[in-house]
Amino acid sequence: MKKDITELDNVAKKDIIKLFVLIALIILTLIHSAQAENMSNYMENNCTSCHALTEPVYKSMGVSERINRKGPPLFFSGNKFRKEWLVSWLQKPVRIRPGGSYPPSHTIVTDEGDFIDEKSLKSHPLVSKKLAEEISDYLLSLRPNDALINQEKYEAKSISLMMGKMNFNKFKGCAACHRDSEDSGGISGPELYTAWLRLKPDFISSYIKNPISWDPYSMMSQKHLKDKDVHKLVDYLKIITEQN
C-alpha cells in the first residue's frame, strides 16, 4: 500500500513538473508574440514613411512608386542583409546612395554639368544598440524571396584585383552608376565598395543577374549575364571590400 502511494506521488510530481513546463512555454510564447507585435508597430510607425515593409502593389502603383520612393524597400531584408552590418549601420548610419533613392529628384542641372543637391538628402536617424538589434531581428525575419536565393550557386573564388577592376569599369560598365571606391565611379546607384560587408553573396549574385525579379522598377539594367560573369563581379566586390 505504501509503495502504491509513493508511486502515485512520483506520478503526481512528474505531472506537476510537466504542467509547470507547459505554463512556462506558454508564457514565453506570449511574451515573444507581444514583443514581435510591439516591434511590428514600431516599424509601422517609424519606418513606413520611407520604406516598404510589405511588397508594394507595383502593377497598380506604376512607375510613380519608383519616382516617389524615399528609401529602399525592406520587405526582403532577410534575403538581403548581413545582421552584423545592419546592427552596426543602424547605430551609425552612413549614406550608401550618394544620389538618394531616386537621383533625378536630387539632381541640379547646370551648364557646367549636373550635380547632386546634398542639402535635399535626408539623413537616416540613429538608434541605440539594443533597438538596432531588435530592428535587425525583425527585418531579417522578412524573407519572401527565398526561392530566388535558393536558385543561386555562388562560391567565392580568387580573382586579380586589376582584372576585376577592369571588368567592373570597362567591360561591364558598372562604374557608370556605382562607386567601387570612395572617389571612383558613378553616384546614381548605391556605392559597392562596402557591398560585401552589408549584403549576402547570393543576394548580390541574384540581383545582378535579374534586378527586375527583386524590384520591378529597378534603375539597374538587366545585362543577361552568364553565371560565371555574374560571379566574377561578386568576387570583385568581395576583394575590394576586404582590401578596404
Protein Blocks (a to p, Z undefined) as FASTA:
>chain_A
ZZmmmmmmmmmmmmmmmmmmmmmmmmmmmmmmmmmmmmmmmmmmmmmmmbcfbdcdfkln
ommlmmmpmbdcfklmmmmmcfklmmmmmmmccdfblnojblmlmcccdfkbccddfklp
ccdddddfklmmmmmmmmmmpcfklmmmmmpccdcddddfklmmmmmmmmnommmmpccb
fkgccfkbccfklmmmmpcfklmmmmmmmmmlmomkbcbdcehiafklmmmmmmmmmmmm
mmZZ
